[in-house]
Amino acid sequence: MQKEESSKKFLVAQIVFWLGYYLFYSIFEGRFYGYVPGFLSTAVSTLFTIIIFYLHALYLFPELLKKKKYTLYFIYSFILLTIMVILRLFGEYFVLSKIPMYGTETFTVPKIIYRYAMGIITMVVSVPIKYMFDYFQLQAKQQRLINQQLEAEMKYLKLQINPHFLFNTLNNLLYLTKKKSDAAPGVVEKLANLMRYMLEKEKVKFVPMEEELEFIKSYLELEKIRIPKITIDFETKGAIEEKAIPPMLLIPLVENAFKHGVDKSSAKNFVKINSEIIDNQFNFRVENPLLKKEKLEQPGGIGLQNLKKRLKLLYDDKHKLNTYVTEEKTFVSELSIQLNEN
């Protein structure tokens, strides 16, 4: 798809170039001979200039001159110029002979020499233009390869995130099943809804902000079932309508809070989540207690590492992700994203 778009742009660029060439010289000649003769004369000259240009740029130059086949190059170049000059002179004669100021003086020595000279100039000019076009095509090809590599890496990161999330949720279900909890069927239903969301959004690059935040809320409900003794605050501010975000982008921060900040034997568990939209900036903050076993180190496993890579690929320098420990010995993750314009 990207290759087709690049080819179309390349074709459009060439059409625009030759149209500009034709209009410039037709207006230029029109000032001296009148605009009707100018347009007709330039139409003939442009047609044969295009033929000489592409035959030289696409065949004679790359296939003969660059391969040091000098004799064949000069022979074929001379044949090409001769054929084009003869055809052009006949074309001018039939098209312009009845127009005043052109008359029948078409096959004169000065005009023949001039047509050869213009043909040689066209062949010479075609070389740097050919190099320029090749350069832009190479750049486009390299960009396509980079985009394909980034897309492949993004898919790889998504594949890592989803099993990681599923593993944690299945652990929750296993815990409730062992306890023969009546909440287990509800967990299965909620898990099914979450899995449906993950599967449906796997192939899309962005989802509505409200859907992603609703996904987070569903995950929090699962955790409440698994950990009854926990206080969870989830606050959303700002207009989230018509805002979009990559799917499954926020869940690693939330998972990290439960993985490193929750002690099932403690009655003081809490997770505070704040999301806020200010203009086109999205701020997401997660705070949780820092357990003693973490030794005041900033926790973060594969989930956070993958998140950092995804953010770099998706937003580059338009995001900030900070994690730190407060004086109250709580762990805070703060994510700020400059959202893409819709």
N, C-alpha and C positions, 0 to 999 in steps of 0.2 A: 504494500500500500504506500509506504513512504517512498519507495523507488518510483512508483507511478507518479506520485505528486511531484517529485524532483524532475522527472522527465517532462512533465507538463510545463513546469516553470521554465525549464531550459528551452523548450519549444516556443513558449510565449515570449521569452527574452529575445530569441532570434527573430521572431515575427515583428516584434516591436522595433528591433534594430533596423531591419530592412525597410519597414514602413517609414521610419524616421529618415533613413538614407534617401528613399524615394521622394518624400515630401520636401526635404531640404534642397535637393538638386533640381527638382521640378520647379520650385519657386525661384531658385537661383537662375535657371535658364529662362524662366518665364519673364524675368525682368528685361531680358535682351531680345527675345524672339516672340514674346507673347505667351500667355499662360496655356493656351490650348496646345501649340507646338511644343512648349516646354514640358507639359505633362506627357505628351506622346513620345517625345524624344527620350525623356528620362525613363519611361516605361520600358522602351527597347533596351536602353543601356543597362538598366537595373537588372533586367532578366538575364542578359549575358554575363553581367558582373557576378550575379549569384551562381551561375553555372560554373564559371571559371573558379570562383572562390571555393566552392565545395569540392569540385573535382581535384583541385590542388591540395586543399586542406585535409581531405579525407583519403586521398589515394596517392597522388604524386609525391607529396611531401613525406608522409609516414612510411609508405611502401617502397619508395625509390631513393629519395634524397637522404633520409635518416639511415637507410641501410647501405649507403655509400654506392649505390648503383647510378653513378653520375652520368654515364653515357645514355642509359635508358631514360633517365630523368630529363635530360636536355632534349632528347629526341621527342619524347611524349609531350613535353611542355611546348615545344615548337609546333607540333601537330595540333595540340589543343588550341593554342593561340591562333594559329592559321585558320582552323575551322571556325572558331568563334568570331574572328574578325570578318571573314567572308560572310557568315550568316548574319552578323550584325549589320554589315554594310547593305546587304540585300533587304534586311528588315527595315532599315532606315529608308531605303529607296522606296519600298512599297508603301510604307506608312506615311512618310514625310515628303515625298517627291512633289505632291500637288499643293503643298503648303508654301505660301510666299516666304522668301528669305532662305528656304532650303533648296528649292529648285531640284535640278537633276544632277548637280555637282556632288555626287556621293562617292564615286570611285576615283578620287584624286589621291596623288601620292602623299600630300600632307595629312589627309584624313586617315589613310591606311597606316602611316607611321604613328599617328596620334592614337589610333585604336590599339596598335601593338603595344605602345608605351603604357596605355591605361591598363591593358591586360597584364603586363609585367608588374605594374604597381599593385594591381589587385592580388596577384600571386604572392608578392613580397609581404603585403599587409596581412594576408591570410595566415601567415606563420605565427606572428605574436598573438593574433586573435585566437588561433587554434590552441596555443599554449594557455591562454587565459581561460578559454572554455574548458580545457582539460583540467586546469587547476580547480575551477569551481565544481566540476563533476567529481574530482577526487575528494574535495572538501565535503561535498554532499554525501559521497559514499562513506567516508570516514565517520561523518555524523550519524548516518544510518547504523553503522556498526556499533558506535558508542551507545545509541539509543537501544539497540537490540541487546547489548550487554547489560545496560541498566535495567531493562525490562526483565531480562532473565534473572538478574540478581534480586530484583524486587519480588519476583515470583518465589525465588528460593527463600527469601526472608519470610514471606507470608506462610510458606509451607512449614517453616520452623515455628512460627508463632502459633498457628492453629493446633498442632499436636500438643504443644506446651500447655495451651489453655485447656484443651480437652483432657489432658492428663490430670490437671488440677481438679477439674470438675468431676471427673470419674472418681477421684480420691474422695471427694465430698460424698458422692453417692455410696461408695463402698463403706464409708464411715457410718452413714445412716442405716445402711442395710445390716451391718454387723450389730447395730444397736436395735434392730428390728423396729425402727422408728416408723410411725404412721406418716411421717413427712416424706418418706422415700418416693411414693407415687408422684407427689407434687414436684419433687426434684426431677424425676424422669421427664415429666411434662415440660418443665421449664428448660431442662437441658435440650429437649427436642426442639423447642422454639429457638434457643440460642444456636443450635447446630444448623437449623434451617436458615437463620440469618447469615451465618458464616458461609454456607454453601451458595446462597443466592448472591452474596456480595463479593464472592471470591474473584470474579472476573471483571468487576468494575473498579475504576480507579478512585472514584469519589462517591460518597453517599450523602444524603441530607444530614445536616448536623443533628436534627432532632431524633433521627433513627439511630445514630451512633450513641447518643446520650441515653436513649431508651434501652439500648443494648447494655450499657453500663448499669443501668438501674436493675435490669433483669439479673445480671450477674450478682449484684449486691443482695438481691432477694435470696439467691441461692446460698450465699455466704451467711446470711442471717439464720437460715434454717440449720446450717452446719454448726454455727457458733451462736447460740442463743444469748450468751452473756457478752454482747458487744453493742456499742452505740455507733450508729452510722449516720452521718450528716452529709446530705448531697444537695448542694445549692446551685441553682443556675440563674444567672443574671444576663440581661441584654437580649436583643432580638436575634434569635437563632434561625428565624425563617429565611429561606433562600440562601443559607450558608451551607457549604459543603466541606467535607473532610474525608481523607482516605479511611476506608473501613478497617476496623481492628487496630487503629493507631493508638488509642488511649488505654486499652485493656492492660498492657504490660505495667503501666504505672499503678493501676488499681490492684492487679495481681501481686505486685511487689509489696504493697502495703500489707496484704493479708499473709504473705509468705514470711516476711521479716518482722512484722509488727504486732502479730496476734499470738497470745499465749492462752491456750484453751483452759488452763487452770486458773487464769486471772479473771477477776471481775471488773477490771479497769481497761478493758480493750476498747479502742475507738478508732474509727477511720473518718477523717473529715475530707470531703471532696468539694471543691468550688470550681465551677466553670463560668466564664464570663466573656461576653462579646463586647468589645469597645471599638466602634467604627468597623474596621475590617480586620481587627486583631482578636485572636482567640487566646484566652489565658486559661490554663487548667492546672489546678493545685491539689496535691494529695498530701495529707499529713497523718502520721500514725506514730504510736509509741515505738521507741527503740529498745528492743529487748537487751538484757544484759549479755546474752550470749553473742550478740553482734559486736561487742567490745567497741562501741561507738564508731565503728567503721561504716562507711556509707555502703549499704548493701546494694547488690545488683548483679544478677546473673545473666543468663542468655536472653531473657526477655528484654531487659534494658539495653543490652548490647545491640540486639536486633533493632530496637526502637531507634537508637542513635543512627544506625546505618540507614534505616528507612527515612528518617527525617533529613539526613544529609542528601539522599537521592531525590527526595520529593521537594524539599524547600531550600536546600543549600544554606545560604546565609540569611534566609528569611525566617529563621526560627532560633529559639534559645531554650536549652534544657539544662536546668540547674538542680542539683541535689545537695542537701546540706543537713547538718544536725543542729538543732536549736539549743539554747541554754537550758530549756526544760527537758532535754534529752528526748526530743521527738525528731523523727526523720521526715523531711519535707522534699517533695519532688515538684518542681515548677516548670511547666511547659508553656512557651509563648510562640504563637505561629501567626505570621502575616498571611492571611488567607488569600487564595487566588481570587481574582475578580471573576464574577459570573458573566 
